[in-house]
Amino acid sequence: MSTGERLVFAGGVIRTMDPAAPTAEAVAVEGSRIAAVGTLDEVRSRVGRAERIDLQGRLLLPGFIDAHNHYLATGESMASVDVRFPAVGSTGELVRAIAAAAQKIPPGQWIRAWGFDHAKYGDRRPPNRWDLDGATTRHPVAVSHISGHCVLVNSMALSLRGIDEFAPDPAGGVFAREPDGRLSGLCEDSAMGLVLPVAVGIGSHGPNFHTQAPLEELVSAAERAGRAFVAAGLTTVCDAQVTSRELEAYREARRLGRLPVRTVCMPLSHQLDSYQAIGLAGPLGDDWLSIGAMKFYADGSLIGGTAAFSAPYGEHGEFAGSLFWEPEAFGVAIAQAHQAGWQIGVHAQGDRAIGMTLKALGAACAAHPRPDPRHRIEHAGFPTPAQIDRMAELGVLTINQPTYLRDSGDEFLLRLGGRAHRLLPLRDQLDRGVTVVLSSDSDVASFRPLDTIANAVHRRTARGSAIGADQRLSVEEALRAHTADAAFAMRRERDIGSIKAGKLADLVALERDLAGLHPSDIPGVPVWMTVIDGAIVHQANH
């Protein structure tokens, strides 16, 4: 790996994402910063003798930035039993996967699995705890749904956690039930925190996947995911739900030199009072590990069926959605965070939740004006045209995950009908002046930026159906949304997001230019090189 003391990149296509100079012939890097951008002669005169990196026709871009990612959870899921579709495509296959894992784990030890999606099963029946009991009655089992917003547990897990068969639903969550009222084992949103062995209590502030684990295991998870991110061309990642558990792991990984990517942390809202008590509000930190916006949840999951729409959805209109907050209390909390100086990121999927979010943000900004609060709506799944106009008025950004449209688009078309074509209306948002950011929401979806970009450009479901074709982005727009605009969403535009002299030297080189490619070919373009802080941290075939 190069130390990156002096490098000159030339001989390919260079797209800077800098509106003042969108393309260049060469880029010079000195130490951790970009020293010069321009013609080859210009950059050579700036840095003198340097190592030449011949791009050989490849595409050089700013390093990709993932503005909404569950970094540590991604690393943990990589070590869990993988039950994602299509490898696991039925309840029977799920049970067999858990039974196989039970053969390798001592009795009494938790079995953790990740990624089941019963909406893709032939009968679409949610599996239940008795199904899991068929795999093992000697281990507590927790199988996370692909949405990250619900978990399926077996009877032993409920018993171990002291959950009665007829336990009431907690605030902000739901226990799925059989017709006789008994718990089925499927636990949604804040109910997750009651059935899992959690390390941090977050109450009804979101889905609690912050389970107990040794610090060394968490550091290994951060390193595992970080190395995969770097190989995919990511140079900065924002963890969109951070508690003391995650922050401690990132700090320790950083201390040990095992944090491969720049990491921005979004503290979860249950910590608002604690941060305010010591007078702290983001942004805070350094170029490598920092605290950014504060994360709130308004509603549940679009994939999991708990997003809050103004009209029910589902094959039979069975999904009403749920809110984590009563609107009045939500408005008070948002005002408190805004007045304290926080940038705020609110998870809001359905139009009912987006409306509640915009009302709270608008009231907070009116009561406590301050320049450029740059608040964010995470996901923004189904905003109405009027809500998009209000976003533009308030300067609210949307942080979008178009890979949902591929992975779950067929289910969206079934559950939402014509409304599915209004999901993630990226074109309408851009046309109305809203800053559109692309991200992954890994581990819910692929963390690979080229997958995200392809799905924003293509808008096709896994089965090939168009979904909101009029809302497609161009390749150039999608690249900007995953680089420069992602940096803007994290208030890091002065340092990262474009190739410009003085900025941090975070770069990615792809084997070929994306311009003119069919969208379906974009995910297959290899990442040739990733550079962070001027150092080559990944190179294909090395």
N, C-alpha and C positions, 0 to 999 in steps of 0.2 A: 504494500500500500504506500502510495506517495504521501509525503508529509505536507505537500502542497505549498512549500515556501514560495516558489515562483513557477507558475504554470501559464501557458498560453494555449487556448483552445481555438482551433481554426480548421478550415477545410470541410466545413459542413454547412447546414442550415441553422442559423441562430435566431431564435425568436425570443425577444427580451421581455415582453409584456410591459415595456416602458413606452407609453404613448408618444413620447418625444422622439424616440429612436427605436421603432418596433423590430428592426432587424439589424444585424451587424455581421461583419466579416470575421471578427476575432474578439476574444475576451481574454484579458489578462487578470491573473489572480496573484496576489502577493500576501503571504501569510493567510489570515482568516478572512480577508476582504477582497472584493473585486477592485482591481486597481485601474482598469481602463476597459472601455468598450468602443469599438470602432473598426477602422481598417487594420489590416495586419501590421502595416508600417507604423500606424499610430500606437498600437498597444506595445509593439516591440520597443519603440522609443521611450515608452513610459516605464517599462520594467527592465529593459536591458536583457541580459542573459537569463534565459528561463527554459524550463523543460517544455517542449512542444508536444501537445496532445493533438494528434491528427484525427479529426472526426471522420474522415473518409466518407463524406456525404451524409453522415448521421445528423439527427436533429438534437440541438442543445436548447434546453429550457431552464427556467428557474426551477429549483427543487419543488416537488409537489408538496402541498400543505393540506393536511386533513383537519378541517376546522371542527369536526364532530366525530369523535372516535372513542370507543371504550378500550383504551390502550391495554391496561393491566388485565381487564376481563378477556381481551382477545388472547393474550398470552396464556391465561388460565384455561380457556376453552381449548386451546391447542393440545393441552395435556389431559383433557377429559375424554370420556367415551363419546365418539362421534356418531350421532344418530340423525344426521341431516339427510334430507331427501336429495337425490333418489336412492342413495345407498340403503336407507331405511325408509320403505314406502308403505308400511302397514303397521297396525298395532302388533301383529304377530312377529314381524321382523324387529320391532322395538323390544318386545319381550325377549326374543332370542339374543339380542345384543346385550341386554342387561344381564341375562342368565350367564352368558359367556364371561362377562366382566366379573360376576360373582364367584366364578370358579377360580379367579386369580387373586381375590382379596379376602383377607381373614374375616370371619364373622364379626359383626358389630361395627365394622368400618364403613363409613359412608361411601356409596357409589355415586359418582357425579357424572352426568351425561349432558350433552349439549346439542340443541338444534332440532328437536322434533317439530314437525309441522303437519298436524293431522288434517289441515285443509287440503293437503295434497294426497291423502290416503283415498283409496277407492270409495270407502263408505263415508268418509269425512267425519266419522264418529270420534269424539275426543276419547283417548284412552283414559282409564281410571286407575285408582289405586289397587283394585283387585286384579287388574291386568299385570301390574308390576309385582303384586304378591305372587303371581304365577312364576315369576322369574326368581324371586328370593324372598324368604321370610326371615332370613338371618342377618340381613344388612338393611340399614336405612338407605333409601334410594331417593335421589333428587334428579329429575330430568328437566332441564331448562328448555323452554319453548324458544324457537328461533327468534321471536320478537324481543326476548329478554324481559318481557313484562309478565310472564307467568311461569310457574314451575309445577311439575307433576311429581307427587311424592307417594310412596307406598304406605301401607298401614303402620309399619314399624316406625317410620319417620314421624307420623302424626303422634303415635304413642310416646315416642322418645321426647318429643317437644311438648307433651302435655296438652295436645289439642283434642278436645272432645269431638265426638262424631257429629254433634249438632252445634258446634261453636258458632257464635254470631259473626257476621262480617265486620271487619275493622273499618275505621274511617279510611277512605281512599282505596279500598280493596274489596275483593269478593272471593268467597269460597264457593266454587261450583258444587252443585248438590244433585243428588239423586231425587227422583220424585217423592220419596218419603222424607226428604230433608237431610239425609245423611251426607256428609262431605264425600265428594267423589275422589278427592286427592289433587284436583287441579286448583291452584291457588293463584289469584290474579293480583298484580300490582302490589299494594302495600301488604296484602296477606302473605306475600312471600317472606317477609321479615319475621313472621310468626312461626313458620314451619322450617326454615333453614337455620343452621347453626351460625348465626351472624356475628361478626366481630364488632359491628357498630350499629347502634340503634338509630334509625332515621325517622321513626314514626310514620306519618302519612305523607312524607315529602317525596316519595318516589318508590319505584320497585327496588327492594333491597336484595342485591346480589353480592353484598360485601361480607362474604363468609369467612370464618376463622381459618387461618393458615399461618404457618411459620414465616417469619420475615424472609428467610433465605429462599423459601419457595416462591414468594412474591417477587423477589429480586430476579430469580431465574425466569419467572413469567414475563417480567418487563424486558429482560434481555432477549428472550425467545421471540417475542412479538416484534421488538425493535429491530432485530436482524432481518426479519421477514419484511418489515416496512421499508428498510433501507434497500433491500434487493428489489422492491417494487417501485423505487424512485421517490419514496417519501423522505423528506428531510425535517419536517416539523409536524407534530401531531398534537391535537388538543383533546385531552381526556374530558369528556362532557359530564362526568359525574364523579367527583373526587371527595372522599371523606379522609379522616386522619389515617385510615388504613392505606389508601393509595398514596397519599402524600409521603408517608413514612417510607414506603417501598421505593418511590422515585428518588427520594433524597438519599437513601442508602445505595441504590443503584448508581446514582450520580457519584457518590463518594468513592465507590469501588471501581469507577470507570466502566460500568456495565449498563449505561443508559445510552443506547445507540443513536437516538434521534432527539432533536429539540422537543421539549415537552411543556405544554401549557396546560394548567390545571383549572378546571371550573369547579369551585367548591359548591357542594349541594346546599340548598337553602336552609336545612335544619341547623346549620352552623352560623346563620346570620347574626344572632345575638352574641355569640362568642367572639366573632370577628369584630363586631361593633364595640364590644366591651374593651378591646385593646386598641381601638381606633384604626383598624386595618381594612383597607379596601383595595382590590386589584385595580390596575396592574401592578405587580410587585415581583421582583426576582431578577434574574439575569438572562443572558442570551440562551442559556441551555435549559434552565428549569424555572418556571415562573407561575404565578397565579394570575388568572385572567378574569373573565366574567363569572358572575354567580349564576348557578343553575336552579331553575324552578321547574316544576311539573304542573301543567294545567290539566291534561287528560291522559288517557292511556294509549294503547297501541293500535294503530291502523291494521297491522298484520294480525294482532291478537284479538281484534274485535272489541276493544274497549275505548277507542277514540270517540270523542264526544261530538256528534253531529247534531244539527238542528232537527233532522228527520231520521228515524231509525233506518238501519241498513242490515244487510244479510240476506241470504236466500229467502227467508221467510220473515224478514223484518225483525229478527230476533235480537239484534244488537242495538242497544240504546246508548252505549258508551257511558263513561264515568268520569267524574272530576275529582281531582285530589283535594281541592279546596272549595269551600263555599265562596261565592264571588266577593262578598264584602271582606272576609278575612284575607282573601287573596290580594285585593286592592290595597289593604293596609300593609301587608308584607312587601308588596312591590314598591309602594311609596317609601317604606323604611329603607329598603336596599338602595333605591334611586337617590334618596336624600343623603345617604351615607357615602355616595360617590361610586357605587358599583355600576359597571356595565352589567346588564341583565340578559340572560339567555333563557327563554321559556320554551319548554317542550309543549307544543300545541299542534295537534293533528287535525281534528275536526273543526268545522266552521264555528260550532258553539264554543269550543275552547279558544279558538283564535279570536273570536269576538270578545270573550271575557279578558283575554290577554291584552288586546289593543285598548280596551276600555281602561284597564288598570294602568297600562303604560302611559296612555294619554293623560289620565288624571294626575299621575305622578309627575310627568313633565310639566304640566300646567301649574301644579302647586309648588313645584321646586325647580324652576327653570335652571338649566345649566347647558353650556355649549357642548354639542356633539356627544350626547350620551351613548350613541351607537348601539342601542339595544337590539337584540336578536330574537327571532322566532326560530326555534329548532324544529325542523321537519316541515312545518307549514303545509300539511298535506292537502287541505281542501279550503283555501281561502276564497271567499266570494269576491266578485269584482269590486264591490264597495270596500271590502276589507283590504284589498290590494291598494286602492287609492289612499286609504288611511295609513297603511304602512309607508307609502311614499311621503305623505304629509309629515309623519313622525320621524322619518329617517330610519325606520326599522329595517334591518337586513333579514333575509331568509336564508337558512342553512339547510340545504336540500340533499336528498339521497335518492337519485334516480334509479339506482340499482333495484330498489323496491319494485319498480315498474316491471322489470324483467322477472325477478324472483317470484313475486306474488301478484303480478298483474292479471293473470288469468283468474285468480280468486277475487281480485278487486272488481273485475268485469262482472263476475257472477254475483257478488255481494252488493255492488253499487249501481250496476246497470250503466245508464248513460252518464251518471255522475262520475264514473271512473275516469272519463276523458278529461275531467276538470281537475284531476289530481296533479299536484306539482305544476301549476300553470306558469312555467318559467318564462315563456315568451311574453305573456301578458305582464308579468312582473317587470321584466326588462323594459318593455315598451312604456310602462308607467313610471319608470325611474327608480324602481326598487333594486338595490344591490343584491344580486343572486350569487350565492356561494354553493359550490358543490363539495360534498363530503361523503364519507362511507357509512357511518354508524357501525363500523366493525365492532363487535363480532356478529352483529345482526346480518350484515352483508359483507361482500368482498371488500377488503381494504385496498385492493389494487386500483390506483387512480385511473389506469387505462380502462378498466371495467366501468368505473363511474362515468368517465367521459363518453365512452361508447354508448352507454344507456341514456345519457342526456341527449345525445345526437340522434339515436336510433328510435327510442321509445317504442320498443317491441316487447311483448311478453315472452316467456319461455317457450310458449307454443307458437309464437310467430304472429300474434295478433297485434295490430296497431293500437296504441293507447295514448290518446291525446296527441295525435301526430302534428297538429297545428302548434304545439307548444315546444317543438324541438329547438335545440340550440345548434348553432354552427360549431365546428371544431374549434375555431378561434375563440368563440365566446365560452365554450366549455373549458378550454385551457386557462383562460383568464380567471374563470370562476374557481378553479382549483389551485391557483397560484396567487396572483396579485390581489384578487378580491377576497380570497381566503385570509391573506395576511391582513388586509384591512379589517376584516371581521374580528381579528384578534388584536387589533391596535398595534400591529407589528410592521406596518407598511414602510416605515423608515429603514428597516433592517433587512427584510426578506420579501419575497414575492415577485421580484423582477430582477433582471440582470442590468445593474446600473452601478457605475463607479461609486465606491464608498459603502455599498451594502455588503452584508455577509456573503461569503462565497459558497452558497448552497445551489448546486446545479444538478441536473439530470440529463443524460444523453440517451436517446432512444435509437434503435438500429435504423429507423427510417422516419422520414417526415410523415405526419399524419394527414397532411393536406391531400385531398383527392382520394383518400382511402374510403372504401365502403365501411360504414360503421361496424359491421360485423367482423371486419378484419382488424379493427383497432386493438382489441384485447390481446391479440396474438403478437403484437409488436414487442420484441424483447427490450428490456432495459439493459443498456450496455454499460453504463457507468453512473454512479451516484457520488456526489462530492458534498461534504459538509465541512464548514469552517476551512475551506480550501484544501481539505485532505480527501483523497480518493478512498471512500469507505466501502465501495462495492464496484467490482468490474467483472463482467461476464468472462468466463473461462480463466479466471484467476483464483 
